Amino acid sequence: MATNAPVSALVWWIIPGCALIGAIIYVVWVARFQKKYENETSRSVGKFKKFQDSLSAQQGGSAKRDRGQRSNTDPHTQAKS
């Protein structure tokens, strides 16, 4: 049993050490690349909004009216009686 004590103690240091290193790498990676992903998301949302507006303009604004009517019939947005 005495020979396993140093290995056990080493494992108790290695596992938290690896977790700490992994956490530091993750934080650095997120901090470094977060703006890139936010920009791509904003660009995608902007392109989709532009597409919706152009579709609405082609259909004479009926798409916006339809969207508004659907949101009024949504059971999640109506007050429960």
C-alpha positions as CSV (number, residue, x, y, z in Angstrom):
1,M,0.0,0.0,0.0
2,A,2.8,2.4,0.7
3,T,4.0,2.3,-2.9
4,N,0.7,3.6,-4.2
5,A,0.7,6.7,-2.0
6,P,3.1,8.7,-4.2
7,V,1.1,7.9,-7.3
8,S,-2.1,8.8,-5.6
9,A,-0.7,12.1,-4.5
10,L,0.6,12.8,-8.0
11,V,-2.9,12.1,-9.5
12,W,-4.4,14.6,-7.0
13,W,-2.0,17.2,-8.4
14,I,-2.2,16.3,-12.1
15,I,-6.0,16.3,-12.5
16,P,-6.6,19.8,-11.0
17,G,-3.5,21.0,-12.9
18,C,-4.8,19.8,-16.2
19,A,-8.3,21.3,-15.4
20,L,-6.6,24.7,-14.6
21,I,-4.6,24.6,-17.8
22,G,-7.7,23.7,-19.8
23,A,-9.7,26.5,-18.3
24,I,-7.0,29.0,-19.0
25,I,-6.8,27.9,-22.6
26,Y,-10.5,28.0,-23.0
27,V,-10.8,31.6,-21.6
28,V,-8.0,32.8,-23.8
29,W,-9.6,31.1,-26.9
30,V,-13.0,32.6,-26.2
31,A,-11.6,36.1,-25.5
32,R,-9.6,36.0,-28.7
33,F,-12.3,34.7,-31.1
34,Q,-15.5,36.0,-29.5
35,K,-15.6,39.2,-31.6
36,K,-15.2,37.2,-34.8
37,Y,-18.2,35.1,-34.1
38,E,-20.3,38.0,-32.9
39,N,-19.5,39.9,-36.1
40,E,-20.5,36.9,-38.2
41,T,-23.8,36.5,-36.3
42,S,-24.6,40.2,-36.7
43,R,-23.8,40.0,-40.3
44,S,-26.1,36.9,-40.8
45,V,-28.9,38.6,-38.9
46,G,-28.5,41.7,-40.9
47,K,-28.6,39.8,-44.2
48,F,-31.7,37.9,-43.1
49,K,-33.4,41.1,-42.1
50,K,-32.5,42.6,-45.5
51,F,-33.9,39.5,-47.2
52,Q,-37.1,39.8,-45.2
53,D,-37.5,43.5,-46.1
54,S,-36.8,42.9,-49.8
55,L,-39.4,40.0,-49.8
56,S,-41.9,42.2,-48.1
57,A,-41.3,45.0,-50.6
58,Q,-41.8,42.6,-53.5
59,Q,-45.1,41.3,-52.1
60,G,-46.4,44.8,-51.4
61,G,-45.9,44.6,-47.6
62,S,-48.2,41.6,-47.2
63,A,-45.5,39.5,-45.6
64,K,-45.3,42.0,-42.7
65,R,-49.0,42.0,-42.3
66,D,-49.1,38.2,-42.3
67,R,-46.3,38.1,-39.7
68,G,-48.3,40.5,-37.5
69,Q,-51.4,38.4,-37.7
70,R,-49.6,35.2,-36.9
71,S,-48.1,36.7,-33.8
72,N,-51.5,37.8,-32.6
73,T,-52.8,34.2,-32.8
74,D,-49.7,32.7,-31.1
75,P,-51.0,31.0,-27.9
76,H,-47.8,31.8,-26.0
77,T,-48.3,35.6,-26.4
78,Q,-52.0,35.7,-25.5
79,A,-53.1,36.2,-21.9
80,K,-54.6,33.1,-20.3
81,S,-58.2,33.4,-19.2
